[in-house]
Amino acid sequence: MKCISVYTDNFELFSDIFDRVVDSSMEENEEQEVEGVTISHSGDVPEHYLERMAQKPEVVVMKDKSRGLTILQHGKVFEILLPVLESA
């Protein structure tokens, strides 16, 4: 899974920029700024990362079923986990 980190604890602001963040094309380890918020392509995370993070009481797990995305919110960061499409 590809992970994009959004460095804010403001859910309303995160919601406002969410579509632009998901639709942005970023290289691994690239940082950008969207409406004053730093976003970063944090690379690929293993499948067990989601399971491990979801067990922590301080982590909020949200799903966007229409896009197959998972969003983790903890501390002052949102992590958007995007499935990596495998080529045939």
Contacts in CASP RR format, 6 or more apart in sequence:
PFRMAT RR
TARGET T0000
AUTHOR 0000-0000-0000
METHOD contacts of the structure
MODEL  1
MKCISVYTDNFELFSDIFDRVVDSSMEENEEQEVEGVTISHSGDVPEHYL
ERMAQKPEVVVMKDKSRGLTILQHGKVFEILLPVLESA
1 44 0 8 1.000
1 45 0 8 1.000
1 47 0 8 1.000
1 49 0 8 1.000
1 50 0 8 1.000
1 70 0 8 1.000
1 81 0 8 1.000
1 82 0 8 1.000
1 83 0 8 1.000
1 84 0 8 1.000
2 41 0 8 1.000
2 43 0 8 1.000
2 44 0 8 1.000
2 45 0 8 1.000
2 81 0 8 1.000
2 82 0 8 1.000
2 83 0 8 1.000
2 84 0 8 1.000
3 41 0 8 1.000
3 42 0 8 1.000
3 43 0 8 1.000
3 44 0 8 1.000
3 45 0 8 1.000
3 49 0 8 1.000
3 79 0 8 1.000
3 80 0 8 1.000
3 81 0 8 1.000
3 82 0 8 1.000
4 21 0 8 1.000
4 22 0 8 1.000
4 26 0 8 1.000
4 39 0 8 1.000
4 40 0 8 1.000
4 41 0 8 1.000
4 42 0 8 1.000
4 79 0 8 1.000
4 80 0 8 1.000
4 82 0 8 1.000
5 39 0 8 1.000
5 40 0 8 1.000
5 42 0 8 1.000
5 77 0 8 1.000
5 78 0 8 1.000
5 79 0 8 1.000
5 80 0 8 1.000
6 14 0 8 1.000
6 17 0 8 1.000
6 21 0 8 1.000
6 37 0 8 1.000
6 38 0 8 1.000
6 39 0 8 1.000
6 77 0 8 1.000
6 78 0 8 1.000
6 79 0 8 1.000
6 80 0 8 1.000
7 37 0 8 1.000
7 38 0 8 1.000
7 39 0 8 1.000
7 40 0 8 1.000
7 76 0 8 1.000
7 77 0 8 1.000
8 14 0 8 1.000
8 37 0 8 1.000
8 76 0 8 1.000
8 77 0 8 1.000
8 78 0 8 1.000
9 75 0 8 1.000
9 76 0 8 1.000
9 77 0 8 1.000
11 73 0 8 1.000
13 35 0 8 1.000
13 37 0 8 1.000
14 37 0 8 1.000
14 78 0 8 1.000
16 35 0 8 1.000
17 34 0 8 1.000
17 35 0 8 1.000
17 37 0 8 1.000
17 39 0 8 1.000
18 80 0 8 1.000
20 34 0 8 1.000
21 34 0 8 1.000
21 39 0 8 1.000
21 80 0 8 1.000
22 67 0 8 1.000
22 69 0 8 1.000
22 80 0 8 1.000
22 82 0 8 1.000
24 32 0 8 1.000
24 34 0 8 1.000
24 39 0 8 1.000
26 32 0 8 1.000
26 39 0 8 1.000
26 41 0 8 1.000
27 41 0 8 1.000
28 41 0 8 1.000
28 43 0 8 1.000
28 44 0 8 1.000
29 40 0 8 1.000
29 41 0 8 1.000
29 42 0 8 1.000
29 43 0 8 1.000
30 40 0 8 1.000
30 41 0 8 1.000
31 38 0 8 1.000
31 39 0 8 1.000
31 40 0 8 1.000
31 41 0 8 1.000
32 38 0 8 1.000
32 39 0 8 1.000
32 40 0 8 1.000
33 39 0 8 1.000
42 79 0 8 1.000
44 84 0 8 1.000
45 81 0 8 1.000
49 81 0 8 1.000
50 61 0 8 1.000
50 70 0 8 1.000
50 72 0 8 1.000
50 81 0 8 1.000
53 59 0 8 1.000
53 61 0 8 1.000
53 72 0 8 1.000
53 74 0 8 1.000
53 79 0 8 1.000
54 61 0 8 1.000
54 72 0 8 1.000
56 74 0 8 1.000
58 74 0 8 1.000
58 75 0 8 1.000
59 72 0 8 1.000
59 73 0 8 1.000
59 74 0 8 1.000
60 72 0 8 1.000
60 73 0 8 1.000
60 74 0 8 1.000
61 70 0 8 1.000
61 71 0 8 1.000
61 72 0 8 1.000
62 70 0 8 1.000
62 71 0 8 1.000
62 72 0 8 1.000
62 73 0 8 1.000
63 69 0 8 1.000
63 70 0 8 1.000
63 71 0 8 1.000
64 70 0 8 1.000
64 71 0 8 1.000
68 82 0 8 1.000
68 83 0 8 1.000
69 80 0 8 1.000
69 81 0 8 1.000
69 82 0 8 1.000
69 83 0 8 1.000
70 80 0 8 1.000
70 81 0 8 1.000
71 78 0 8 1.000
71 79 0 8 1.000
71 80 0 8 1.000
71 81 0 8 1.000
72 78 0 8 1.000
72 79 0 8 1.000
72 81 0 8 1.000
73 79 0 8 1.000
END
